[in-house]
Amino acid sequence: MGRISRYGADATVELSDKLLGTDAGGLTKNYTVDSLGTFIAATHGSEGYINIAFNTTTGIITMTEVDGGTDTIDLGIGTGDTPSFAGMNLTGDLTVPDNTKLKIGTDGDLTIWHNTDGGHSYITSNGTGNLVLESLDDAVTITSATSKAVYLYPGGQNGIRTFHGGASELYYANVKRFNTESTGATVTGALTVTTDADITGSAKVTQNLRRTVTTASESSGTHTITLVDNDNFNIAVTNAATTIALVVATENIGQSGMITITNPASVGSLSFVALPSYMLTPEGATINFVTTADAVSIISYYVHATDKVLCNYVGNFA
């Protein structure tokens, strides 16, 4: 048997190295290293309760508890260390203590943590981009406990507040503009509707009902009024033969309004063509339009059918 030499420092085990050890029977023997594999395993605990294995090819650490042991493993990672893992598969919970942040991203752009001061939990985006909650297959649901509320505070201001079993509120610049109630909803301020508003019940107006006025389009003396555009219309006639035409749709049935006719300041060849056959007057009377300068006349109308617009003419308000 070869002589045992003493080394002044630790050395790395290489292939064909000689190692001194004992076999199962307690006999001292000289062993030769036959191969160095890529899988390293270690056992922790007096009875082998926890096995730790590291695969140098995949870089995965596997920790296995056997025989019902309760030993714990200290991997030697301190609070100031920043270990890097190529991958990690968890089959149990990942526990992060209170006031400790789970940081995601190279610069910790996203943090998740629970603050014991106030008992709040936070998901904070510190990066330059948006915080996006995206579901590629189904809806995104935000819920709260019974009797609790859900708030959205853009820039620290009220945005949306919704209460369990109660109201939902919408804010503009921290001012509440829309509020749902048990019987409906309340809008504070002006409400602009850019298309038709269908009201199945009564419309109660406690102040003025303000209606706008549209100027009829004109081409070669024909002034065309499209009733879907408005209720009230202006016609500014010129010194020419003037024709009034209406464009009536089914949705205009039941509509009423006023048509104001204003004569020019200086009258020359001003005249009016008779109303079209679908504009009906009392007893079928022919309207004698006023042709004096600056005269203002009014035609009030009610749409009874697409081919029956009931009209009444009152002239010369000059």
Buried (B, 14 or more C-beta within 10 A) or exposed (E): EEEEEEEEEEEEEEEEEEEEEEEEEEEEEEEEEEEEEEEEEEEBBEEEBBBBBBBEEEEBEEEEBEEEBEEEEEEEEEEEEEEEEEEEEEEEEEEEEEEEBEBEEEEEBBBEBBEEEEEEEEEEBEEEEEEEEEEEEEEEEEEEEEEEBEEEEEEEEBBBBBBEEEBBBBBEEEEBBBBBEEEEEEEEEEEEEEEEEEEEEEEEEEEEEEEEEBEBBBEEBBBBBBBEEBBBBBBEBBBBBBBBBBEBEEEBBEBEBBBBBBBBEEBEEBEBEEBEEBBBBEEEEEBEBBBEEEBBBEBEBBBEEBEBBBBBBEBEEE
